[in-house]
Amino acid sequence: MDLAYDGAAFAGFAPQPGRSTVVGDLGEAIAKSLRLEAAPFIVGAGRTDAGVHALAQVISFDLARSSLAEADVERLVRSLNHQLAGRIAVARLRQIDDFHARYDAIWRRYRYLVTSGAPLGFTDAIAWAVGEPLDALAMAEATAHLEGVHDFRAFCKRAPDKAPGEPLVRHVFEAGWHREPDRLGLGASGEFLVFHIRANAFCHNQVRRLVSALVAVGRGALHAEEVGARLISGDPRRLPPPAPAAGLVLSAVGYDERHGGPSGRDESVGSHPSR
């Protein structure tokens, strides 16, 4: 199932007792639509934090064949979109044998929006309004250090089960910035700076911490070469806190053709991206 959701509506992706989450609300809606005794166990391609949005999250769950006939797929999509309107939208649902949303994913792609304008209500729901001009060339120079295979522990929130010195190695296939005109007039600056990054996987808070460091470079508070130095040293000390969650969107997840191909409509990803 391909999903879009408004991260502001949830306390995160994974279930949390007594709190509204993507998996919790979606599971309840599936159980209600199919008259199941309990919600199915749902696996996601990636776990988004509270406040982080998705345009093309992919989830998988198992059902007995008798629970959902092929002809009932579109009916289930309509039922879920009706129940979850305004919070979760189901974009695509398909039945695939032997599919796992997390382990079969080849890559994940995130997008982050930054605007140099002043904070302005609804703009803050989709972007980080930094309130000052940024040096885009310096940010691009710093971003160039990210591509390739690196230990990103300086830019990740370490999980409780990970030792302090344990590397957090990820392969970043591409990362960069581009300017996007604000055609809908959502902010005060007239454009967005858009950060995109595609990798085999991401560790906790990785994209938000990278964006925060890159914006610090754009402000002149951090030298571009410091980003590369931290990838080597793994030292997170004195780096800025993570960027706000609202600017981050999970925009695509890559699968091979046997598993349905990439989710999302991000044309820059392409139909057959390299690994």
Phi, psi and omega in degrees: 000129175264130185235149163240146176206157177269107184299335181295341183276353189228156176274015180133184182274310187285155180301142175219124182305128176078005181232151180279120179229165180299308182295319181298310182291320180293316180300318178297320181292321177297314180299320180293316182295322184260003179057046177274154179289330179214158179293143178289158176283122187252133177247135179249154177295331178201151180262114178272146179285169175303131178090347179276135183267169173217139172251342184208046172295149178236131177232159175223151176205155182260140175226150169295145183302331181286346183282332186212104175285157181305322183289345183266359184299310181295327177295320178295318178301314179297319180296315181294317180294329176290315182293323190255015185309133179090346181240311180228137174236128176272118182268327183204141177223128179216153181261118181227127176287144174057055180237138178228118187301326182275305189284337178271354179288134179271324180204164173232147179232132177241154176231141177229132180257132176233139173232143181275358180286173177287154177305139185210081170042258187295335176298322182294344179283345183230352185209164174261111178272104186276344172077013179201156177295149180240149178277095185294328180293318178295322179295320178295321178298318179291322182296330181301336180289342190281330186290143182109191181264119183219162171270112186261023185297336177291340185242023181230148170277119187286132177291151182302332183271006180256133178290149183306324183266003183287128180295151175239082188273130176223153178253110178268116182281324179201148177206142181182176180235149168211159179267136180233121178301140177275079186293337180266000179064044183277343182225183185268347187267344180087356178201165174243145164268123186249121175262131176232145181211135179232130183213167178295327179194169180227145173268172189299126177071007188302310184294317182294323178287324176295315179300317180300317179293320181291323175293323176299324174296316179297333178275349183086009181272348181216138180281145182303322182291342181293330178297313177296321180296322181289331175295329179279315185279330184073014185270116181270356187296140177065015169275152182292159179293166182302148174295157180303146184293328190297337181279353188261136180225131168281109192258343179192152174228133184264133174225159175285171185296329178299330181257019173100356180075182183295149171273166173086177183236025183284101187297332181290342177287321180082165184282329183227071181292152176287154178275000000 
